[in-house]
Amino acid sequence: MARVYDGQPWVRKPVPGAQVLLHGPNGSTVLTTNAGGIYDVIGLPPGRYNVELVNHHDSEVYTFDLKTGDVTQATFLIKPE
C-alpha cells in the first residue's frame, strides 16, 4: 500500500486520482489513487521494482527488492507548485 499527499509534511492532504507508475519484472503498469490518496497492489511477483508519480518529474523514485511474502509501503509528497 502507498499514499500520495499534497503539501508540506506537516499538512498532509490526500491526492485522489494521482497516477503512480509501477515498473517491475513483469513490465509497467499505471495505478490510480482512491479518494484517500491510496493505491494498493496485491500479488506482485518477487523482484526489483521502481515506483514513481506520473507527470511529477521532481518526485522521488522508490526502488525496492520484493521477496516472497514481503509487504512494503511508500509515501509520496507532491510539492506545491
C-alpha positions as CSV (number, residue, x, y, z in Angstrom):
1,M,0.0,0.0,0.0
2,A,1.1,3.5,-0.7
3,R,-0.2,7.0,-0.2
4,V,0.1,10.2,-2.2
5,Y,-0.2,13.5,-0.3
6,D,-0.2,17.2,-1.4
7,G,1.6,19.9,0.5
8,Q,4.2,20.0,3.2
9,P,4.9,17.0,5.5
10,W,3.1,18.6,8.4
11,V,-0.1,19.4,6.4
12,R,-0.9,16.2,4.5
13,K,-3.9,16.3,2.2
14,P,-4.6,13.0,0.3
15,V,-4.4,13.3,-3.5
16,P,-7.2,11.4,-5.2
17,G,-6.7,10.4,-8.8
18,A,-2.9,10.6,-8.7
19,Q,-1.3,8.3,-11.2
20,V,1.6,6.1,-10.0
21,L,3.9,4.2,-12.3
22,L,5.0,0.8,-11.1
23,H,7.8,-0.9,-13.1
24,G,8.9,-4.4,-12.2
25,P,9.8,-7.8,-13.6
26,N,6.6,-8.2,-15.5
27,G,6.7,-4.7,-17.1
28,S,5.0,-1.5,-16.2
29,T,1.5,-0.5,-15.0
30,V,-0.1,2.8,-14.0
31,L,-2.2,2.8,-10.9
32,T,-4.6,5.5,-9.7
33,T,-5.1,6.5,-6.1
34,N,-8.5,6.4,-4.5
35,A,-10.3,9.2,-2.6
36,G,-7.9,8.8,0.3
37,G,-4.8,9.1,-1.9
38,I,-4.1,5.4,-1.5
39,Y,-3.2,2.8,-4.1
40,D,-2.7,-0.9,-3.3
41,V,-1.2,-3.8,-5.3
42,I,-1.5,-7.4,-4.2
43,G,0.2,-10.5,-5.7
44,L,3.3,-8.9,-7.2
45,P,6.0,-11.5,-8.1
46,P,9.4,-11.2,-6.4
47,G,11.9,-8.9,-8.0
48,R,13.2,-5.3,-8.2
49,Y,10.6,-2.5,-8.6
50,N,10.6,1.2,-9.3
51,V,7.7,3.3,-8.2
52,E,7.2,7.0,-9.1
53,L,4.5,9.5,-9.7
54,V,3.4,10.1,-13.3
55,N,3.8,13.7,-14.5
56,H,5.7,14.8,-11.4
57,H,9.3,14.9,-12.5
58,D,10.5,16.3,-9.2
59,S,9.0,13.4,-7.2
60,E,11.2,10.7,-5.7
61,V,11.6,7.3,-7.3
62,Y,11.4,4.5,-4.9
63,T,13.3,1.3,-5.7
64,F,12.9,-1.9,-3.7
65,D,13.5,-5.6,-3.9
66,L,10.4,-7.5,-3.2
67,K,10.8,-11.0,-1.8
68,T,8.1,-13.7,-1.4
69,G,5.8,-12.7,1.5
70,D,7.1,-9.1,1.8
71,V,4.9,-6.2,2.4
72,T,6.2,-2.7,1.6
73,Q,4.8,0.8,1.8
74,A,5.7,4.2,0.4
75,T,4.6,7.8,0.9
76,F,4.8,10.4,-1.8
77,L,4.6,14.1,-1.1
78,I,3.7,16.3,-4.1
79,K,5.4,19.6,-3.8
80,P,3.1,22.6,-4.2
81,E,3.6,24.5,-7.5
